[in-house]
Amino acid sequence: MRERLTQGKRWVVKIGSTLLTADGKGLDHQLIEQWSAQMATLASAGKEIVLVSSGSIAEGMTRLGWQKKPSAVHELQAAAAVGQMGLVQAYESVFKKFDRQTAQVLLTHEDMADRRRYLNARATLNTLLNLGVVPIINENDTVITDEIRLGDNDTLAAMVASLIEADVLVLLTDQDGLYNKDPRTNNDAKLLSHANASDPDIHALAGPSGSSFGSGGMNTKIKAAERAAKSGTTTVIASGREPDVLLKLNEAAHLGTMLTTSQGAEVARKRWLSNQLRVSGTLTLDAGAVKTLHERGASLLSVGVSACSGDFKRGELVACVDEHNVEHARGLINYSAAESKQLLGQSSDKIKTLLGYEREPELIHRDNMVLTKR
């Protein structure tokens, strides 16, 4: 199974803040040079490398002399703006030693949510990779608010892996991988060589982040692996402090934890829908509609919807939940919230009578919907 890493041509490598900043003491230039040298070697061997780098806020805090991560959004944005300068400069200067061009790409979740921007980002990254350039990606923390409070680069890395249909996603962290127990408090904890990211028991093993500088813990990495698997990507969580870790993984060495999933890969449009992090509203489905979605893969008709919440517009993403508020699907709605409320429980042949017009016979067409619960 580890041969997937060797065979995979397109890699996304994510490096966390704790590693990059030497536990908050400033950028670890020695480690940055080691990782960059490994990525340059892989690129010279024919791999296509995309780097997702944390560290802008942490580096900014160090440069500004801040010991504690601020909670005010404008201070986080200021730290990101200061730190981004040092972060990009560090990578560019090191990759230059290996005659490898780099490019800075700042993304937001909005870039992924808007279909046109999503396709533009994919085209840009594919072009850079075809040119032999190493894109260095970070979230645009200097202008975004919600993502600073809620986002993490594990999720971003998984979304990038899906965006470019990467073969391999490597999440470098300060831990050796995923353990069956917390290794910080259990001497008998054992490293898991392989795990199923869809297994609820695996999520239960993951704990919160152990650093004030990082925003994600092991649980976000498992979720990232599950998200990346929808595009057929294999994920590995490994220690960034392991010498030549990337080169060893490329040789199928049994380092870290490989995460796969029993769920199959999705087609591109369905994958784009799966990767959306925000919904504009919710439709509550009766038991019959939930069963139809799962067993027949059919479109969602208004007759099976009992409630509607949110102020969404036509074409926006809505979640489909059952009567116990468990989400089963999400998709692009054909009618606004006001229109949908008029159609609740009604058959499709009454749409024109109730609204005075009919756009489509279904609330959500199956081509614009993806199941989120298997």
C-alpha positions in Angstrom: 0.0 0.0 0.0 2.9 2.3 0.7 3.8 2.0 -3.0 1.1 4.5 -3.7 3.5 7.2 -2.5 6.2 6.1 -4.8 3.9 5.9 -7.8 2.1 9.2 -7.1 3.3 12.0 -9.3 1.5 15.0 -7.8 2.2 15.7 -4.1 0.8 18.3 -1.8 3.1 18.9 1.3 1.7 20.8 4.3 4.0 22.1 7.0 2.5 23.2 10.3 3.3 26.3 12.4 4.8 24.5 15.3 7.4 22.9 13.1 8.1 26.1 11.0 8.6 28.4 13.9 10.5 26.1 16.3 7.6 26.1 18.8 7.1 29.9 18.4 10.8 31.0 18.6 10.9 32.2 15.0 11.3 30.5 11.6 13.5 27.4 11.8 15.6 28.2 8.7 17.6 25.0 9.0 14.6 22.8 8.8 13.1 25.0 6.0 16.2 24.4 4.0 16.1 20.6 4.7 12.4 20.3 3.6 13.1 22.5 0.5 16.0 20.4 -0.5 13.9 17.3 -0.3 11.1 18.9 -2.3 13.6 20.1 -4.9 15.0 16.6 -5.2 11.6 15.1 -5.7 10.8 17.7 -8.3 14.0 16.9 -10.2 12.9 13.3 -10.1 9.7 14.1 -11.9 7.3 14.8 -9.0 5.0 17.8 -9.1 5.2 19.5 -5.7 2.7 22.0 -4.1 3.6 23.4 -0.7 0.9 24.5 1.7 2.7 26.4 4.5 1.5 27.6 7.8 3.4 30.1 9.9 2.6 33.6 8.7 0.8 34.6 11.9 3.3 32.8 14.1 6.3 34.4 12.3 4.6 37.8 12.5 4.1 37.4 16.3 7.8 36.6 16.7 8.8 39.6 14.6 6.5 41.9 16.6 7.6 40.4 19.9 4.2 39.1 20.9 4.3 36.1 23.3 0.6 35.4 23.2 -1.6 34.8 20.2 -4.0 37.8 20.1 -7.8 37.3 19.8 -8.6 40.6 18.0 -9.0 40.0 14.3 -7.2 43.2 13.3 -4.2 42.1 15.3 -4.2 38.6 13.7 -4.3 40.3 10.3 -1.4 42.5 11.2 0.6 39.6 12.4 -0.1 37.7 9.2 0.9 40.6 7.0 4.2 41.0 8.8 4.9 37.3 9.0 4.1 36.6 5.3 7.1 38.7 4.3 9.5 36.5 6.2 7.9 33.3 5.3 7.9 33.8 1.6 11.4 35.2 1.7 12.7 32.2 3.5 11.3 29.7 1.0 12.3 31.7 -2.1 15.9 32.1 -1.0 16.3 28.4 -0.2 14.6 27.1 -3.4 16.7 29.4 -5.4 19.8 27.5 -4.2 18.3 24.5 -6.0 17.5 26.3 -9.2 13.8 25.9 -8.5 11.3 28.7 -9.2 8.5 29.3 -6.6 5.2 31.2 -6.7 3.1 32.6 -3.9 -0.6 31.7 -4.1 -3.0 33.1 -1.4 -6.3 31.4 -1.3 -9.5 31.7 0.7 -12.5 29.4 1.2 -14.4 31.8 -1.0 -12.0 31.0 -3.8 -13.1 27.4 -3.4 -16.8 28.2 -3.0 -17.2 30.2 -6.1 -17.2 27.8 -9.1 -15.5 30.3 -11.5 -12.8 31.2 -9.0 -12.3 27.6 -8.2 -11.7 26.7 -11.8 -9.4 29.7 -12.3 -7.3 28.7 -9.3 -7.1 25.1 -10.6 -6.0 26.4 -14.0 -3.3 28.6 -12.5 -1.9 25.9 -10.3 -1.8 23.4 -13.1 0.0 25.9 -15.3 2.6 26.5 -12.6 3.2 22.8 -12.1 3.5 22.3 -15.9 6.2 25.0 -15.8 8.1 23.2 -13.1 7.3 25.9 -10.5 6.7 25.0 -6.8 3.5 26.9 -5.7 3.7 28.0 -2.1 0.1 28.3 -0.8 -1.2 29.9 2.3 -4.6 31.2 3.4 -5.0 34.9 2.8 -5.1 35.7 6.5 -4.3 39.4 6.0 -7.8 40.2 4.7 -10.1 37.3 5.8 -11.8 37.3 9.1 -13.8 34.0 9.5 -10.9 31.9 8.2 -8.5 33.3 10.8 -10.9 32.3 13.6 -12.2 29.0 12.1 -9.8 27.9 9.4 -6.8 25.6 9.5 -4.2 24.7 6.9 -4.9 21.0 7.1 -8.3 21.7 5.6 -6.8 24.1 3.1 -4.2 21.5 2.1 -6.9 18.9 1.6 -8.9 21.3 -0.5 -5.9 22.1 -2.6 -5.2 18.3 -3.1 -8.8 17.9 -4.3 -8.5 21.0 -6.5 -5.5 19.7 -8.4 -6.4 16.0 -8.1 -3.1 15.3 -6.2 -2.0 11.7 -5.7 -0.4 12.2 -2.3 -1.0 14.6 0.6 1.7 14.7 3.2 0.9 16.5 6.5 4.1 17.2 8.3 3.7 17.8 12.0 5.6 17.6 15.3 4.2 14.2 16.0 5.4 10.9 14.5 1.8 10.2 13.3 -1.5 8.9 14.8 -1.3 6.8 18.0 -3.8 4.5 19.5 -3.4 6.5 22.7 -2.1 10.0 23.6 1.7 9.4 23.5 2.2 12.4 25.8 0.5 10.7 28.7 0.7 7.0 27.8 4.1 5.3 27.6 2.6 2.2 25.9 1.0 4.2 23.0 1.6 2.6 19.7 1.9 4.3 16.3 -0.7 3.3 13.7 1.0 2.6 10.4 -2.4 2.7 8.6 -5.9 3.8 9.4 -9.3 4.4 7.8 -10.1 8.1 7.9 -13.8 7.3 7.7 -13.7 5.1 10.8 -15.4 7.0 13.8 -13.1 5.2 16.2 -10.1 6.9 14.5 -11.7 10.3 15.0 -12.2 9.4 18.7 -8.4 8.8 19.1 -7.5 12.3 17.8 -7.0 15.0 20.4 -6.8 18.8 20.2 -3.8 20.8 19.2 -1.0 20.8 21.8 0.4 24.2 20.7 -0.7 27.8 21.0 0.7 28.5 17.6 -1.1 25.9 15.6 -4.8 26.1 14.7 -5.4 22.4 14.0 -4.9 19.2 15.9 -4.8 15.5 14.9 -8.5 15.5 14.3 -8.3 18.1 11.6 -5.7 16.0 9.9 -8.0 13.0 9.9 -10.8 15.1 8.5 -8.4 16.5 5.9 -7.5 12.9 4.9 -11.1 12.0 4.5 -11.8 15.1 2.4 -8.7 14.5 0.2 -9.7 10.9 -0.4 -12.8 12.1 -2.3 -10.4 12.9 -5.1 -8.4 9.7 -4.8 -5.6 11.2 -2.7 -3.6 9.2 -0.2 -2.7 11.0 2.9 0.3 10.5 5.3 0.8 12.2 8.6 4.5 12.2 9.6 7.0 14.0 11.6 8.7 16.9 9.9 11.7 16.4 12.1 12.4 13.0 10.7 15.6 13.3 8.6 14.8 13.1 4.9 11.2 12.4 5.7 9.9 13.2 2.2 12.5 11.2 0.4 11.9 8.2 2.7 8.2 8.4 2.1 8.8 8.5 -1.6 10.8 5.2 -1.1 7.7 3.7 0.6 9.3 3.7 4.0 6.9 2.9 6.9 7.0 6.3 8.5 4.0 8.0 10.1 0.4 7.0 9.5 -1.1 6.4 6.1 -4.8 7.4 6.0 -7.1 6.0 3.3 -10.9 5.6 3.2 -13.3 3.0 2.0 -15.3 5.6 0.2 -14.7 5.9 -3.6 -13.5 9.0 -5.4 -16.1 11.5 -6.6 -16.3 13.1 -10.0 -15.0 16.7 -10.1 -18.3 18.6 -9.7 -19.5 16.4 -6.8 -16.0 16.8 -5.2 -16.3 20.6 -5.5 -19.7 20.4 -3.7 -18.3 18.2 -1.0 -15.5 20.7 -0.3 -17.8 23.6 0.4 -17.5 24.5 4.1 -20.5 26.8 4.4 -24.2 26.3 3.7 -26.7 29.1 3.3 -29.7 27.2 4.6 -31.2 23.9 5.6 -34.0 21.7 4.2 -35.5 19.1 6.6 -36.4 15.9 4.8 -39.0 13.2 5.8 -37.9 9.6 6.1 -39.1 8.7 2.6 -37.0 11.4 0.9 -33.9 10.4 2.9 -34.3 6.8 1.8 -34.8 7.9 -1.8 -31.7 9.9 -1.9 -29.6 7.1 -0.5 -31.1 4.1 -2.4 -31.9 5.7 -5.8 -29.6 8.7 -6.0 -32.6 10.7 -7.1 -33.1 14.4 -7.2 -34.8 16.1 -4.2 -38.4 17.0 -4.8 -40.4 19.4 -2.7 -42.9 16.8 -1.7 -40.3 15.2 0.6 -39.3 18.4 2.4 -41.1 19.3 5.6 -39.2 22.4 6.8 -36.9 25.1 5.5 -34.5 27.5 7.3 -32.1 30.2 6.3 -32.3 33.1 3.8 -30.8 31.5 0.8 -31.0 32.5 -2.8 -31.4 30.4 -5.9 -28.2 28.6 -6.8 -26.8 28.7 -3.2 -25.6 25.7 -1.2 -28.1 24.2 1.3 -27.8 21.2 3.6 -30.4 18.4 3.6 -31.0 17.0 7.1 -33.4 14.4 8.5 -35.9 14.9 11.2 -33.1 14.4 13.8 -31.0 17.2 12.2 -28.5 14.7 10.8 -27.1 15.9 7.5 -27.4 13.5 4.6 -26.7 15.6 1.6 -26.0 19.1 0.3 -26.6 20.8 -3.0 -27.4 23.8 -5.1 -31.0 24.9 -4.6 -33.2 25.8 -7.6 -35.5 28.1 -5.6 -35.0 30.8 -3.0 -35.9 30.3 0.6 -39.2 32.2 0.2 -40.1 30.1 -2.8 -39.1 26.8 -1.1 -41.3 27.5 1.9 -44.3 27.8 -0.4 -43.5 24.4 -2.0 -43.0 22.4 1.2 -44.7 19.0 1.0 -46.1 19.8 -2.4 -45.8 17.7 -5.5 -43.8 19.0 -8.4 -46.9 19.4 -10.7 -48.2 22.2 -8.3 -45.1 24.4 -8.6 -46.5 26.6 -11.4 -49.8 26.9 -9.6 -48.2 27.9 -6.3 -45.5 30.3 -7.6 -47.0 31.4 -10.9 -44.0 29.9 -12.8 -41.8 26.8 -12.8 -38.0 26.9 -13.1 -37.3 23.2 -12.5 -39.4 20.3 -11.3 -37.0 19.5 -8.4 -35.6 21.6 -5.5 -32.2 20.2 -6.0 -31.1 18.2 -9.1 -29.1 15.1 -8.5 -26.2 16.4 -10.6 -26.0 19.4 -8.2 -26.1 17.3 -5.0 -23.7 15.2 -3.1 -24.3 12.7 -0.3 -22.5 13.6 2.9 -23.6 10.6 5.0 -23.1 7.1 3.7 
